[in-house]
Amino acid sequence: MAKILCSNIISDLIEVQCNINNSKVLGKRLRYGNKSVSPSVPLEEKLLMTCWMLGNTSSYREASEIFKVSKAVVHHIFHHICNELALLAEKYIRWPTPEECATITDSFENQFGFPGVVGVIGSCSIRVREPPGISENDINGIVLQAVCDDKMLLLDVYTGYPGDTTPAKVLPKSPLYVRLACKNDPLIEPHKHILGNSNYPQLATLLTPYNEEGNQTLSEQELKFNRLHKMACSLIDDSFEILKKRFQRLEYIDVTRVNVANKVIVAACVLHNFAILQGDYYSSLMESGEEVLGSEMAESESTPTYIVCIQISANKCLNKSVNKCTGQLQLYVGSSVHTVDLVLNMSPSEVAGVSTLLT
């Protein structure tokens, strides 16, 4: 009776980011930094709590009951860790080197028969809670623009514009556009490009499909170009789908401040890339369509599987008249199990019901 929350993230993230040789500064900041952000709560539990919050749409109250801290503490920890994860964007969300670009273009050509492709660009809207004055049409959302490679690794992300802003308006305002248009220090080598749908402007480094809605009849070669183009561009849509299914908090971020929502979005993007870099492509989501977090990748001795699960169990009833009992929250990280003792304001039978819902 367990729900998969997140795969191949937490234990390796703790190991990498808090290793004294790799990230001493960040580890120290996370553990001892802001005195107001619950210094008594272990870093590992903070990360687990944040991934749990990102992985579903539960409230701060529900998280506070599970992790035995106040709602205010959950709120502070969640946004503090998201801020720190967003700082890792420079490391985990980066443009590929020329050598890496060559590998990516080979992969795109092998998969889709489209030469010279470094990545595909697209955007999606992420709902937030009524940001004041952000949208004239009452569309409460924020645009996430991203470029992904052949493995759905995010190479560039830009967020913050109202959810009803068109891609053609967002791109020119993004740092990516400046880098794409730079002639002195070009982001993309000659004869290489990214692909985008017809909502984007045609650039020397950004190829869009031929217009099929006009009066002019397209040639067979142009129609083939469009078919291959559409197939390749589907990767960015798949990336967004996986991102939102893995981190269901992105279906609706209950904040009004755009800069706070941006940090949550970028934090999820960092963890998305972290999972892929660790070998978790999360293909099962695309196949099953289930709204759960975790990888059900092919089992083999050569491919290690890291899964974080949550299971709640009741130990004994403390007071039948007020329905209170002790229990445990077990989070499975790879081959290790992390146990948090709980005092639950419910009867053992109700705990069983909650566990069933989490399955």
N, C-alpha and C positions, 0 to 999 in steps of 0.2 A: 504494500500500500504506500506507494511513493510517487511523487511527481518530479520529473527531471527538470531541474531549474537551469542549469548552465553546464557546458562541457568544456573540459580541457582548458580552464581559465585560472581558477583561483590559486591552486597550489603552485603552479608554475609562475604566476604573477608575483606571488609572495616571494618565491625563491629568487626570481630575476630582479625584482624591483627593490628588495630589501637586502639582497646580498651585499655584504660590506665592500666587496671589490667592485661591484657593478653599479650600485646606486645608493651609496652611503647617505647622500644628502636627502634624497627623497624618502628613504626608509626612516631617517631621523625625523623628518618633517611629519610623516604619517604617524609615527609612534609618539612623538613628544611635542610636536609643533604648537598648535593652538590649544592653550590650556582649557578653553571653553568647550572644545569638541571632545568631551568624554575621554580624558587621558587614561582612565581606569579600564576602558574597554580595549581588549587586545586588538592589535592591528588585523589579525586574521579574521576576527569576528566582525570588524568594521567592513572588511572586504566582502565577507559572506553576506552581511546585511545589505550592502549596496547592490551586490549581484542579485540577491533575492528581490530587492525592490525594483531593479531594472528588469528582472525576468518575469514580472507579472504586474497586474493592475491593482494589487491589494493596497489598502489604505495604511497610513502611518500607525493608526490604532492597531490594526491587525499585526503589523510588524512589531509594535511595542509589546504586544501580548506574547508573541513567539520568542522574542529575544530578551524579554524581561527587562526592558528599559522604558523610559517615558517616551511619549510621542515626540516631545521636543528634542530628545537625544537622538531618536531615529532620524528626524528631519535634519539636524545638524550634521550627523555622521554621513548621511546619504549625500548631501550637497558638498560636504567637505571632500569626501572621497571622489565624487564626480569631478570636482575642481582639479584634484591632483591627477586623476586619470586623463583629463583634458590636456594637462601639461605634457603628457606623454605623446601627444599627437605628432609632434615634430619627429619623434623616433619611429612611431608605428604607422603613421600615415605620411608617406613620402613618395616623391617621384622616383621612378627607377633609374638606375645608372645606365649609361649606354650599353654596357654588357647585358644588364637585365632586360633592357628594351629589346635587344636582339633576340633573346629567348622568348619574350612575350610575342613579338611579331611572328616568329616561327610558329608558335602555338596557335595564334589566331589564323594564320594561313592554313595550318594543318586541320584545324577544326572547321573553319568556315570558308576556306578558299579565298580569303581576302588578305592581300599582301600589305605590309607596312603599317599594321594597326598596333598602336601602343596601348590604347585603352578606349573605353566607350564612356560617354558622358550622359547623364540624365538627372532628373530631379523628382522629388516627391514632396508632399505636404504632410507635416506633422502637426496634429491638433494640439492646441494649448488652451488655457482657460482665459478667454476674453481679454486679450491684451488691449488696453485702452488705446484707441486711435490708430491701431496698426492696420486696419482694413476698412475701407469705405463700404465694402459689400457685406460686412458682418461675417466674413469667412475667417474664423479664428484658427489660424495655423501659421506655421513657419516653414519656409522652403528649405529643404536640404538638397543642395547640388553636390554631386559626387562624380568622380571618374573611377572606374574599376578596370582591372586587368583581366586576363584570361582565366584567372583563378577566383575572380570576384573579390580580390583584395582591393581595398579602397586606396587609391593613389593620391587623391586630393578631395577635400570636403570644404564646403562653404555654406554657412547657414545664417539665418537672421532676417531674411526678407519676408514680408507677409505671404501667407499661403496661396493667395490668388495671383501673385506676381508671375508673369510668364518667363520661361527659360531665356527667351531673347532679351529680357530686361535684366535678369539676374546675372547672367554670364558677364556682360561688359562691366559690371560693378565689382566683380570678384577678382582677387589677386591672380587667379589662373589666367584670366583674359590678358592681363598685362604681360605675363610670361609667355603666353602663346604668340602674342604680337611682337615680342621683342626680337629685333633683327641682330643686335650686337651680341646677345647671349641667348640664343634660341633654346627654348625648353625641349623642343623636338628636333631631331636631326633631319636633314633633307630627305625627301622621299618617304618620310614617316608621318603619321597623323593619328588623330583620335576620331571616333565616329560619334555622330549625334543625330537625333531624329529631325524632322522637318521644322520643329519649333526653334531650332538653333540657327544662327547665321552661318552662311558658308564662309569658311576661312581657308587659307592655304594649309593650315594644320588641323582643320576641323571639317570633315567631309559629311555632308548631309545627303539624303536620297534625292533622286530626280522626282520632280513634281508629276504625280500621276493624275492629278485632278484637273489639269488644264486641257485645252483643246488639242494640244500637240500629242500625237501618238508616239509613245516611246518605242525605241528599237528593242529587239530581243536582247541585245547586249546590255542596254540600260535597265530593262526589266530584271535581268539576271543580277546586275549590280544591286538593285533595290532588294532583291530576295536575300542575297548574301549579307547585305547591310543590315536588314531587319533581324536576321538570325544572330548576327554578332551583337547588335544593340540589345538583344533580349537579356544579355548578361547583367546589365545594370539594373533592369527590372527585377531579375532574380536576386540580385544583391540586396535591393531594398526590401524585397519580400522576406528574405532570410533575416535581415537585420531586425525587421519589425516582429517577426515571429520569435526570434531568439530573445529579443528585448521588448517585451510587450508593453512596457511603460511608454514606448514611443507611439503607441496607438493614441495615447492622450496624456499629455504632461500637465499636471494640475498646478501650474504656476502662471502668473500674469507677466512677470518680468522676462523680457526676451533674452537678456544676457544670461539669466539663470537657466532658461530652457536650452539655450545654445550649449552650455556646459554639459547638460545631461545628454544631449544629442551627440556631442563630440566624444564624450566618455563611452557611450555605447559603440560608436564607430571604432574607437581604439580597441575595445574588447573584441569587436567583430574581427578586426585584423589580427589581434593577438591569437584568437582561436584558429584562424586560417594558417597563420605562421607556425602553429603547433600541430598542424595536420588535420584539423577538424573543419571539414568543408560543409558539414551539416546538410548533406544531400537528402537525408531522410525527410526533412521538412518539405522539400519540394515534391517528394514522392507521395507522402501520406497526407499532407495538408493539415496535420494535427498542430494545434496551438500549444506546443510544449517546447521546453528548452532542453537541448541535449542532443548528442549525436548517436545515431543508431547505425554507424558505419559498418561496413563489412568486417566481420570478425576474422582475424587472422593472427597468428603468433607473431608476425612481423610488424603488425600495426597496433601499437598500444592504444587502449581506450581509456580516457579519463572522463569520468562522469560525476557530476555533483547531484545528489538526490536529497530530498527532504522527507523525513518520516516522523510523524508525531505519535507518541504512544503514552498511555496513562499507566502510572505505577500503582497508586492507591488513592482511595477517596479520603480527603481530609475532613470534610464536613458535608454530609448529605443534605442538610437543610439549606445550604447556600451553594450547593453544586460546585465544590472546589476540590481539586485533586492535584497531586504531583504528577509530573510527566517528563518526557525527554524529547528534545528535537535533535535528530541525527542527520548530519549532512555528510554525504559520502563524496570525498574528493579523491579521485583516482582509486588507489587501493587503501587509503586511510579513511577513518571515520572520525568526525568531530561531533562531540555530544555536548549539548547545552541543556542543563537542568531547568525545568519550568515549573511554575505554579499556575495552573490553569483554572480559570473561572468557569468551569463546566464539569459535568459528570463524566465518568469514564465512557459511558455509552455515547455521549455527545462527542468526545474525543475520537471515538471510532468513526463517527459520522464525518467529522472533519477530515480524517485520514482518507476515508473513502473518496471524498471530494477532491483530495489532492492526487489521487491515483491517476 
